[in-house]
Amino acid sequence: MSGVCELVILNGVAFFVGFILDYVFGEPPETIHPVVWMGKLINILEDFFIIFENRFIGGILFWLSVVFVSIFPVIFFLFLFYRAHNLFFVRLLYVIFSCYIFFSSFSLKSLKEHALRVYGALESGDLGRAKKLLSLMVTRNTDEMDEDKIIKATVESVSENFVDAILSPMLYFFLFGVVGVVFYKVVNTMDSMVGYRNERYEKFGKFSAKADDVLNFLPARLSIVFIALASFILKNGFEEVIYTFGRFRKAHPSPNSAHPMSAFAGSLKLKLGGSSVYFGKVIEKPEIGEFERRACRVDILNSLRLLEVSAFLAFSFFTFSYAVVLVRCGSFA
């Protein structure tokens, strides 16, 4: 069997086990979480580059430095693997390493738990606690939100994170293995930390934000396939999903966010979007969907059902794709 086919087998095992680990256990502890380490690296290097007079150039150099420091150890590990891949112990080490990296990059259970905490606070009538918990999921100001806006913001976060935290890691791990998923997560983490339109990051974080837009471009558009199929399975209305997606998929300042959001809006029959407060400024955004009903707490639960089924459909698709590649490998053996 060729080295490429052997790598596909090992990646397929890591992909399958990593998904199951996340679904059962959720995020690993912060002390050994690669994304937490990425965040610490970003904080350290930011101080070196944000002092550049030309903040845009400083932001590019910052981005390149963080990517290099994050990717180099992974490439070095892969080099060692290729040098000794015939040894069983090395193969086992590769699977464990790849599984752990993929498991750490994937956030289905964590996303569900965050949204359920907001739901639980609303159910207990503690609006203040719901706002505080929601602030851990979104960058917008939650202080002045009423229950309707809290529910919608939670659903919007769930829909956007279907791409950022689930589909994109799956796609980049499938296409490029552990290097691909590490590259995606470091770019995505940089965007979440410096990709803001405020005085500090408007220019410095612009390249990081654009890089994240590029990487999520394909997954955001692919998301409609899984969300629409999940809506069909859940009997939420396949036609409404397709119509709302087609009508509102570009109704957002971000080139990607409205794609999964519009699909969720159509499935839940809930209008999303609208104005929000970011860093003390009111930002007007288009509304997504043509539904007039007021949001209710069960919409959070319904969005999580839609998320979970969509995630399992994506998992099934990529698992099947691994199997197809392996069959092709066998036919050329």
Contacts in CASP RR format, 6 or more apart in sequence:
PFRMAT RR
TARGET T0000
AUTHOR 0000-0000-0000
METHOD contacts of the structure
MODEL  1
MSGVCELVILNGVAFFVGFILDYVFGEPPETIHPVVWMGKLINILEDFFI
IFENRFIGGILFWLSVVFVSIFPVIFFLFLFYRAHNLFFVRLLYVIFSCY
IFFSSFSLKSLKEHALRVYGALESGDLGRAKKLLSLMVTRNTDEMDEDKI
IKATVESVSENFVDAILSPMLYFFLFGVVGVVFYKVVNTMDSMVGYRNER
YEKFGKFSAKADDVLNFLPARLSIVFIALASFILKNGFEEVIYTFGRFRK
AHPSPNSAHPMSAFAGSLKLKLGGSSVYFGKVIEKPEIGEFERRACRVDI
LNSLRLLEVSAFLAFSFFTFSYAVVLVRCGSFA
1 329 0 8 1.000
1 330 0 8 1.000
1 333 0 8 1.000
2 329 0 8 1.000
2 332 0 8 1.000
2 333 0 8 1.000
3 85 0 8 1.000
4 329 0 8 1.000
5 325 0 8 1.000
5 326 0 8 1.000
5 329 0 8 1.000
5 330 0 8 1.000
5 333 0 8 1.000
6 85 0 8 1.000
6 91 0 8 1.000
8 322 0 8 1.000
8 325 0 8 1.000
8 326 0 8 1.000
8 329 0 8 1.000
9 326 0 8 1.000
10 91 0 8 1.000
10 94 0 8 1.000
10 95 0 8 1.000
10 98 0 8 1.000
11 98 0 8 1.000
11 173 0 8 1.000
11 174 0 8 1.000
11 177 0 8 1.000
11 178 0 8 1.000
11 322 0 8 1.000
12 319 0 8 1.000
12 322 0 8 1.000
13 95 0 8 1.000
13 99 0 8 1.000
14 95 0 8 1.000
14 98 0 8 1.000
14 99 0 8 1.000
14 102 0 8 1.000
14 173 0 8 1.000
14 178 0 8 1.000
15 102 0 8 1.000
15 170 0 8 1.000
15 173 0 8 1.000
15 174 0 8 1.000
15 318 0 8 1.000
15 319 0 8 1.000
15 322 0 8 1.000
16 319 0 8 1.000
17 95 0 8 1.000
17 99 0 8 1.000
17 103 0 8 1.000
18 99 0 8 1.000
18 102 0 8 1.000
18 103 0 8 1.000
18 106 0 8 1.000
19 102 0 8 1.000
19 103 0 8 1.000
19 106 0 8 1.000
19 108 0 8 1.000
19 315 0 8 1.000
21 99 0 8 1.000
21 103 0 8 1.000
22 103 0 8 1.000
22 106 0 8 1.000
22 107 0 8 1.000
22 108 0 8 1.000
22 109 0 8 1.000
22 110 0 8 1.000
23 108 0 8 1.000
23 109 0 8 1.000
24 109 0 8 1.000
25 109 0 8 1.000
26 107 0 8 1.000
26 108 0 8 1.000
26 109 0 8 1.000
26 110 0 8 1.000
26 113 0 8 1.000
27 33 0 8 1.000
27 104 0 8 1.000
27 107 0 8 1.000
27 109 0 8 1.000
27 110 0 8 1.000
28 100 0 8 1.000
28 103 0 8 1.000
28 104 0 8 1.000
30 36 0 8 1.000
33 104 0 8 1.000
34 101 0 8 1.000
34 104 0 8 1.000
34 105 0 8 1.000
34 182 0 8 1.000
34 185 0 8 1.000
35 104 0 8 1.000
35 105 0 8 1.000
35 185 0 8 1.000
35 189 0 8 1.000
38 66 0 8 1.000
38 70 0 8 1.000
38 185 0 8 1.000
38 186 0 8 1.000
38 189 0 8 1.000
39 189 0 8 1.000
39 193 0 8 1.000
41 66 0 8 1.000
41 69 0 8 1.000
41 70 0 8 1.000
42 66 0 8 1.000
42 189 0 8 1.000
42 190 0 8 1.000
42 193 0 8 1.000
42 194 0 8 1.000
43 193 0 8 1.000
45 62 0 8 1.000
45 65 0 8 1.000
45 66 0 8 1.000
45 69 0 8 1.000
46 62 0 8 1.000
46 193 0 8 1.000
46 194 0 8 1.000
48 62 0 8 1.000
48 65 0 8 1.000
49 58 0 8 1.000
49 59 0 8 1.000
49 61 0 8 1.000
49 62 0 8 1.000
49 65 0 8 1.000
49 204 0 8 1.000
50 58 0 8 1.000
50 59 0 8 1.000
50 62 0 8 1.000
50 200 0 8 1.000
50 204 0 8 1.000
52 58 0 8 1.000
52 59 0 8 1.000
52 61 0 8 1.000
55 202 0 8 1.000
55 203 0 8 1.000
55 204 0 8 1.000
56 203 0 8 1.000
56 204 0 8 1.000
56 206 0 8 1.000
56 207 0 8 1.000
58 204 0 8 1.000
59 194 0 8 1.000
59 203 0 8 1.000
59 204 0 8 1.000
59 205 0 8 1.000
59 206 0 8 1.000
59 207 0 8 1.000
59 208 0 8 1.000
60 207 0 8 1.000
62 194 0 8 1.000
62 204 0 8 1.000
62 208 0 8 1.000
63 187 0 8 1.000
63 190 0 8 1.000
63 207 0 8 1.000
63 208 0 8 1.000
63 211 0 8 1.000
66 186 0 8 1.000
66 190 0 8 1.000
67 183 0 8 1.000
67 186 0 8 1.000
67 187 0 8 1.000
70 182 0 8 1.000
70 183 0 8 1.000
70 186 0 8 1.000
71 179 0 8 1.000
71 182 0 8 1.000
71 183 0 8 1.000
71 186 0 8 1.000
74 101 0 8 1.000
74 178 0 8 1.000
74 179 0 8 1.000
74 182 0 8 1.000
75 179 0 8 1.000
77 97 0 8 1.000
78 178 0 8 1.000
78 179 0 8 1.000
80 90 0 8 1.000
81 90 0 8 1.000
81 93 0 8 1.000
81 94 0 8 1.000
84 90 0 8 1.000
85 91 0 8 1.000
85 94 0 8 1.000
97 178 0 8 1.000
98 177 0 8 1.000
98 178 0 8 1.000
101 178 0 8 1.000
101 181 0 8 1.000
101 182 0 8 1.000
102 169 0 8 1.000
102 173 0 8 1.000
102 178 0 8 1.000
102 181 0 8 1.000
105 169 0 8 1.000
105 173 0 8 1.000
105 181 0 8 1.000
105 182 0 8 1.000
105 184 0 8 1.000
105 185 0 8 1.000
106 165 0 8 1.000
106 166 0 8 1.000
106 169 0 8 1.000
106 170 0 8 1.000
107 161 0 8 1.000
107 165 0 8 1.000
107 166 0 8 1.000
108 165 0 8 1.000
108 166 0 8 1.000
108 307 0 8 1.000
108 308 0 8 1.000
108 311 0 8 1.000
110 165 0 8 1.000
111 158 0 8 1.000
111 161 0 8 1.000
111 165 0 8 1.000
111 166 0 8 1.000
111 307 0 8 1.000
112 304 0 8 1.000
112 307 0 8 1.000
112 308 0 8 1.000
114 133 0 8 1.000
114 136 0 8 1.000
114 137 0 8 1.000
115 137 0 8 1.000
115 154 0 8 1.000
115 157 0 8 1.000
115 158 0 8 1.000
115 300 0 8 1.000
115 303 0 8 1.000
115 304 0 8 1.000
116 300 0 8 1.000
116 304 0 8 1.000
117 133 0 8 1.000
118 130 0 8 1.000
118 133 0 8 1.000
118 134 0 8 1.000
118 137 0 8 1.000
118 150 0 8 1.000
118 154 0 8 1.000
118 300 0 8 1.000
119 154 0 8 1.000
119 297 0 8 1.000
119 300 0 8 1.000
119 301 0 8 1.000
120 130 0 8 1.000
121 127 0 8 1.000
121 128 0 8 1.000
121 129 0 8 1.000
121 130 0 8 1.000
121 133 0 8 1.000
122 130 0 8 1.000
122 147 0 8 1.000
122 150 0 8 1.000
122 151 0 8 1.000
122 297 0 8 1.000
122 300 0 8 1.000
123 297 0 8 1.000
127 146 0 8 1.000
127 147 0 8 1.000
127 150 0 8 1.000
130 147 0 8 1.000
130 150 0 8 1.000
131 142 0 8 1.000
131 143 0 8 1.000
131 145 0 8 1.000
131 150 0 8 1.000
132 142 0 8 1.000
134 142 0 8 1.000
134 145 0 8 1.000
134 150 0 8 1.000
134 153 0 8 1.000
134 154 0 8 1.000
134 157 0 8 1.000
135 142 0 8 1.000
137 153 0 8 1.000
137 154 0 8 1.000
137 157 0 8 1.000
138 153 0 8 1.000
138 156 0 8 1.000
138 157 0 8 1.000
139 196 0 8 1.000
139 278 0 8 1.000
140 153 0 8 1.000
140 276 0 8 1.000
140 277 0 8 1.000
140 278 0 8 1.000
141 276 0 8 1.000
141 277 0 8 1.000
141 278 0 8 1.000
141 279 0 8 1.000
141 280 0 8 1.000
142 150 0 8 1.000
142 153 0 8 1.000
144 277 0 8 1.000
145 153 0 8 1.000
147 295 0 8 1.000
147 297 0 8 1.000
148 294 0 8 1.000
148 295 0 8 1.000
151 295 0 8 1.000
151 296 0 8 1.000
151 297 0 8 1.000
151 299 0 8 1.000
151 300 0 8 1.000
152 270 0 8 1.000
152 271 0 8 1.000
152 272 0 8 1.000
152 273 0 8 1.000
152 295 0 8 1.000
152 299 0 8 1.000
153 276 0 8 1.000
154 300 0 8 1.000
154 303 0 8 1.000
155 264 0 8 1.000
155 268 0 8 1.000
155 270 0 8 1.000
155 272 0 8 1.000
155 295 0 8 1.000
155 299 0 8 1.000
155 300 0 8 1.000
155 303 0 8 1.000
156 261 0 8 1.000
156 264 0 8 1.000
156 272 0 8 1.000
156 273 0 8 1.000
158 264 0 8 1.000
158 300 0 8 1.000
158 303 0 8 1.000
158 304 0 8 1.000
158 307 0 8 1.000
159 260 0 8 1.000
159 261 0 8 1.000
159 263 0 8 1.000
159 264 0 8 1.000
159 265 0 8 1.000
159 272 0 8 1.000
159 303 0 8 1.000
159 307 0 8 1.000
160 257 0 8 1.000
160 260 0 8 1.000
160 261 0 8 1.000
162 223 0 8 1.000
162 227 0 8 1.000
162 260 0 8 1.000
162 264 0 8 1.000
162 307 0 8 1.000
162 310 0 8 1.000
162 311 0 8 1.000
163 216 0 8 1.000
163 219 0 8 1.000
163 220 0 8 1.000
163 223 0 8 1.000
163 256 0 8 1.000
163 259 0 8 1.000
163 260 0 8 1.000
164 188 0 8 1.000
164 216 0 8 1.000
166 307 0 8 1.000
166 310 0 8 1.000
166 311 0 8 1.000
166 314 0 8 1.000
167 219 0 8 1.000
167 222 0 8 1.000
167 223 0 8 1.000
167 226 0 8 1.000
167 311 0 8 1.000
167 314 0 8 1.000
168 184 0 8 1.000
168 188 0 8 1.000
168 215 0 8 1.000
168 216 0 8 1.000
168 219 0 8 1.000
169 181 0 8 1.000
169 184 0 8 1.000
169 185 0 8 1.000
170 314 0 8 1.000
170 315 0 8 1.000
170 318 0 8 1.000
171 218 0 8 1.000
171 219 0 8 1.000
171 222 0 8 1.000
171 318 0 8 1.000
172 180 0 8 1.000
172 181 0 8 1.000
172 183 0 8 1.000
172 184 0 8 1.000
172 215 0 8 1.000
173 180 0 8 1.000
173 181 0 8 1.000
174 318 0 8 1.000
174 321 0 8 1.000
174 322 0 8 1.000
176 183 0 8 1.000
184 215 0 8 1.000
187 208 0 8 1.000
187 211 0 8 1.000
187 212 0 8 1.000
187 215 0 8 1.000
188 212 0 8 1.000
188 215 0 8 1.000
188 216 0 8 1.000
190 205 0 8 1.000
190 208 0 8 1.000
190 211 0 8 1.000
190 212 0 8 1.000
191 208 0 8 1.000
191 209 0 8 1.000
191 211 0 8 1.000
191 212 0 8 1.000
194 201 0 8 1.000
194 204 0 8 1.000
194 205 0 8 1.000
194 208 0 8 1.000
194 209 0 8 1.000
195 201 0 8 1.000
195 205 0 8 1.000
195 206 0 8 1.000
195 208 0 8 1.000
195 209 0 8 1.000
195 212 0 8 1.000
196 202 0 8 1.000
196 205 0 8 1.000
196 209 0 8 1.000
196 278 0 8 1.000
196 279 0 8 1.000
197 278 0 8 1.000
198 278 0 8 1.000
198 279 0 8 1.000
213 254 0 8 1.000
213 255 0 8 1.000
213 256 0 8 1.000
216 256 0 8 1.000
217 255 0 8 1.000
217 256 0 8 1.000
220 255 0 8 1.000
220 256 0 8 1.000
220 257 0 8 1.000
220 259 0 8 1.000
220 260 0 8 1.000
221 259 0 8 1.000
223 259 0 8 1.000
223 260 0 8 1.000
223 263 0 8 1.000
223 310 0 8 1.000
224 241 0 8 1.000
224 242 0 8 1.000
224 245 0 8 1.000
224 249 0 8 1.000
224 259 0 8 1.000
224 260 0 8 1.000
224 263 0 8 1.000
226 310 0 8 1.000
226 311 0 8 1.000
226 313 0 8 1.000
226 314 0 8 1.000
226 317 0 8 1.000
227 241 0 8 1.000
227 260 0 8 1.000
227 263 0 8 1.000
227 264 0 8 1.000
227 267 0 8 1.000
227 306 0 8 1.000
227 310 0 8 1.000
228 238 0 8 1.000
228 241 0 8 1.000
228 242 0 8 1.000
228 245 0 8 1.000
228 263 0 8 1.000
229 310 0 8 1.000
229 313 0 8 1.000
230 267 0 8 1.000
230 306 0 8 1.000
230 309 0 8 1.000
230 310 0 8 1.000
230 313 0 8 1.000
231 237 0 8 1.000
231 238 0 8 1.000
231 240 0 8 1.000
231 241 0 8 1.000
231 263 0 8 1.000
231 266 0 8 1.000
231 267 0 8 1.000
231 306 0 8 1.000
232 238 0 8 1.000
233 309 0 8 1.000
234 267 0 8 1.000
234 305 0 8 1.000
234 306 0 8 1.000
234 309 0 8 1.000
236 266 0 8 1.000
236 267 0 8 1.000
236 268 0 8 1.000
236 269 0 8 1.000
236 302 0 8 1.000
236 306 0 8 1.000
237 266 0 8 1.000
237 267 0 8 1.000
240 266 0 8 1.000
240 267 0 8 1.000
240 269 0 8 1.000
241 263 0 8 1.000
241 266 0 8 1.000
241 267 0 8 1.000
243 266 0 8 1.000
244 262 0 8 1.000
244 263 0 8 1.000
244 265 0 8 1.000
244 266 0 8 1.000
244 288 0 8 1.000
244 289 0 8 1.000
244 290 0 8 1.000
245 259 0 8 1.000
245 262 0 8 1.000
245 263 0 8 1.000
245 266 0 8 1.000
246 262 0 8 1.000
247 262 0 8 1.000
247 289 0 8 1.000
247 290 0 8 1.000
248 258 0 8 1.000
248 261 0 8 1.000
248 262 0 8 1.000
248 265 0 8 1.000
248 286 0 8 1.000
248 288 0 8 1.000
248 289 0 8 1.000
249 258 0 8 1.000
249 259 0 8 1.000
249 262 0 8 1.000
250 258 0 8 1.000
251 258 0 8 1.000
251 262 0 8 1.000
251 285 0 8 1.000
251 286 0 8 1.000
251 287 0 8 1.000
251 288 0 8 1.000
252 258 0 8 1.000
252 261 0 8 1.000
252 273 0 8 1.000
252 285 0 8 1.000
252 286 0 8 1.000
252 288 0 8 1.000
253 283 0 8 1.000
253 285 0 8 1.000
258 288 0 8 1.000
261 272 0 8 1.000
261 273 0 8 1.000
261 288 0 8 1.000
262 272 0 8 1.000
262 288 0 8 1.000
262 289 0 8 1.000
264 270 0 8 1.000
264 272 0 8 1.000
264 303 0 8 1.000
264 306 0 8 1.000
265 271 0 8 1.000
265 272 0 8 1.000
265 288 0 8 1.000
265 289 0 8 1.000
265 291 0 8 1.000
266 289 0 8 1.000
266 291 0 8 1.000
267 306 0 8 1.000
268 299 0 8 1.000
268 302 0 8 1.000
268 303 0 8 1.000
268 306 0 8 1.000
269 291 0 8 1.000
269 293 0 8 1.000
270 289 0 8 1.000
270 291 0 8 1.000
270 293 0 8 1.000
270 295 0 8 1.000
270 299 0 8 1.000
271 287 0 8 1.000
271 288 0 8 1.000
271 289 0 8 1.000
271 290 0 8 1.000
271 291 0 8 1.000
271 292 0 8 1.000
272 287 0 8 1.000
272 288 0 8 1.000
272 289 0 8 1.000
273 285 0 8 1.000
273 286 0 8 1.000
273 287 0 8 1.000
273 288 0 8 1.000
274 284 0 8 1.000
274 285 0 8 1.000
274 286 0 8 1.000
274 287 0 8 1.000
274 288 0 8 1.000
275 282 0 8 1.000
275 283 0 8 1.000
275 284 0 8 1.000
275 285 0 8 1.000
276 282 0 8 1.000
276 283 0 8 1.000
276 285 0 8 1.000
277 283 0 8 1.000
END
